[in-house]
Amino acid sequence: MGLLEGKKALVLGIANNRSIAYGIAKVFHENGAKIGMNYLNEKFQKKLQPIADEFNAEVFEKLDVSSDEEITRFVETVKEKWGDVDIIVHSIAYANKEYLRDYYYKVDRQSFLQAMDISVYSFTALAREFLPVMNEGGSLLTLSYYGAEKVIYNYNIMGVAKAALEASVRYLARDFGELKKIRVNAISAGPIKTLAAAGIARFTEIQKMAEERAPLKKTVTIEEVGKAALFLCSDLGSGVTGEILHVDAGYNIIGM
Ligand SMILES: NC(=O)c1ccc[n+]([C@@H]2O[C@H](COP(=O)([O-])OP(=O)(O)OC[C@H]3O[C@@H](n4cnc5c(N)ncnc54)[C@H](O)[C@@H]3O)[C@@H](O)[C@H]2O)c1
C-alpha cells in the first residue's frame, strides 16, 4: 500500500516531464494518490494531456494564478469534482527574464511586483481559498531555492521572492496548524535544468558548481525532490511544519 493511498493531491505547476512538479506527481501517483493538475493556458493544455492521462488526473483545469477569478473558478471545480483536498503542491514561479541577469537593483516596479505576485502571493492566495475545502491533517508544499538565503549571481528578484515565500511558509504554518492541523512546508531544491531554470543567465555554470561543491558530488533529480515531497506530505512528516527542507545533495552546508 502506498503512503498516500486514496489521498487527493493537487500538484500545480507541471509544464512538461522535466518539471519538478512532474517528479512530485509521479512519486505521489506511485504511492496511491489521486492527482489533480492545472495548465497555464491552451498551449499547455494540449501538451500536458498525455501527462494528465499518465497520472489518471481527475482534475485537469486551467489556472493562471495571477487571476483571482481563475483561482476562484479552479477552487469551485475542484470542490465539484472531489469535494475535498488533502495535499496542495505549489511548484510555480515567474520573473521577467530580463532581470535574471546583471545587477539585482535594476529591476523595475512592474517586474518586481509580477515576480512577487506569481511566485509568492499565489501560494498564500491558494492556501486561503482552499482552506474550507482542505481536510484536517492535510499538507501544503511549495518550492524554494538557496538564492532566498544567500546571494546567487543572476537569481536577483527571484531570490528576494523566494525569501518572502519562505517567510510565508512559516506564517501559513502557524495559521493553518492552529486552524486545521494542516502542515505547511517548502523544499529548497538544488539546481535542476527545467523550463523555468532556462531563464536564469549562466544556469549551467550554477549547476556545475553545485555538482563540484556538494558533499554528494552531484545535482539532484526531480524524483529525489518527489521522494522528499512524499515524506513531507505523507504521515511520515506528521511532526514537521513550517520547515524549509534542503534537497540539494548537501550544497548548502558547505562554507569553504
Ligand atoms: N529548476 C530549479 O533549479 C529549481 C530549484 C529550486 C526551486 N525551483 C522552483 O521550483 C518550482 C518549479 O519550477 P521548475 O524548475 O520545475 O520549472 P517549470 O518551468 O517546469 O515550472 C514552473 C511552472 O510555473 C508555471 N507558471 C508560471 N507562471 C504561472 C502563472 N501565472 N500561473 C500558473 N502557473 C504559472 C509554469 O507554467 C510552469 O509549469 C518553481 O517555484 C521554481 O522556482 C526550481
The ligand as a Tripos MOL2 file, in Angstrom:
@<TRIPOS>MOLECULE
LIG
   44    48     1     0     0
SMALL
NO_CHARGES

@<TRIPOS>ATOM
      1 N1         14.7880   24.2120  -11.5080 N.am      1 LIG1
      2 C1         15.4740   24.5800  -10.4420 C.2       1 LIG1
      3 O1         16.7020   24.6020  -10.4500 O.2       1 LIG1
      4 C2         14.7380   24.9850   -9.1850 C.ar      1 LIG1
      5 C3         15.4370   24.9760   -7.9640 C.ar      1 LIG1
      6 C4         14.7580   25.3350   -6.8060 C.ar      1 LIG1
      7 C5         13.4330   25.7160   -6.8700 C.ar      1 LIG1
      8 N2         12.7730   25.7230   -8.0760 N.ar      1 LIG1
      9 C6         11.3640   26.1170   -8.0860 C.3       1 LIG1
     10 O2         10.5750   25.0170   -8.4570 O.3       1 LIG1
     11 C7          9.3290   25.4820   -8.9550 C.3       1 LIG1
     12 C8          9.0140   24.7740  -10.2680 C.3       1 LIG1
     13 O3          9.9140   25.1840  -11.2810 O.3       1 LIG1
     14 P1         10.6170   24.1780  -12.2970 P.3       1 LIG1
     15 O4         12.0670   24.3820  -12.1590 O.co2     1 LIG1
     16 O5         10.0410   22.8280  -12.1640 O.co2     1 LIG1
     17 O6         10.2530   24.8320  -13.7100 O.3       1 LIG1
     18 P2          8.9660   24.6480  -14.6670 P.3       1 LIG1
     19 O7          9.1280   25.6940  -15.7170 O.co2     1 LIG1
     20 O8          8.8520   23.2530  -15.1080 O.co2     1 LIG1
     21 O9          7.7450   25.0030  -13.7100 O.3       1 LIG1
     22 C9          7.3360   26.3220  -13.4450 C.3       1 LIG1
     23 C10         5.8360   26.3380  -13.5780 C.3       1 LIG1
     24 O10         5.2990   27.6070  -13.2070 O.3       1 LIG1
     25 C11         4.1660   27.7960  -14.0220 C.3       1 LIG1
     26 N3          3.6860   29.1810  -14.0190 N.ar      1 LIG1
     27 C12         4.3710   30.3160  -14.3140 C.ar      1 LIG1
     28 N4          3.5510   31.3810  -14.2430 N.ar      1 LIG1
     29 C13         2.3250   30.9100  -13.8640 C.ar      1 LIG1
     30 C14         1.0590   31.5080  -13.6340 C.ar      1 LIG1
     31 N5          0.8550   32.8230  -13.7680 N.pl3     1 LIG1
     32 N6          0.0220   30.7070  -13.2740 N.ar      1 LIG1
     33 C15         0.1760   29.3780  -13.1470 C.ar      1 LIG1
     34 N7          1.3520   28.7550  -13.3600 N.ar      1 LIG1
     35 C16         2.4070   29.5040  -13.7140 C.ar      1 LIG1
     36 C17         4.6370   27.3380  -15.3890 C.3       1 LIG1
     37 O11         3.5430   27.1120  -16.2480 O.3       1 LIG1
     38 C18         5.3700   26.0770  -15.0180 C.3       1 LIG1
     39 O12         4.5090   24.9700  -15.0450 O.3       1 LIG1
     40 C19         9.4750   26.9920   -9.0590 C.3       1 LIG1
     41 O13         8.9260   27.5850   -7.9000 O.3       1 LIG1
     42 C20        10.9770   27.1870   -9.0730 C.3       1 LIG1
     43 O14        11.3660   28.4700   -8.6450 O.3       1 LIG1
     44 C21        13.4020   25.3580   -9.2190 C.ar      1 LIG1
@<TRIPOS>BOND
     1     1     2 1
     2     2     3 2
     3     2     4 1
     4     4     5 ar
     5     4    44 ar
     6     5     6 ar
     7     6     7 ar
     8     7     8 ar
     9     8     9 1
    10     8    44 ar
    11     9    10 1
    12     9    42 1
    13    10    11 1
    14    11    12 1
    15    11    40 1
    16    12    13 1
    17    13    14 1
    18    14    15 2
    19    14    16 1
    20    14    17 1
    21    17    18 1
    22    18    19 2
    23    18    20 1
    24    18    21 1
    25    21    22 1
    26    22    23 1
    27    23    24 1
    28    23    38 1
    29    24    25 1
    30    25    26 1
    31    25    36 1
    32    26    27 ar
    33    26    35 ar
    34    27    28 ar
    35    28    29 ar
    36    29    30 ar
    37    29    35 ar
    38    30    31 1
    39    30    32 ar
    40    32    33 ar
    41    33    34 ar
    42    34    35 ar
    43    36    37 1
    44    36    38 1
    45    38    39 1
    46    40    41 1
    47    40    42 1
    48    42    43 1
@<TRIPOS>SUBSTRUCTURE
     1 LIG1         1 GROUP 0 **** ****
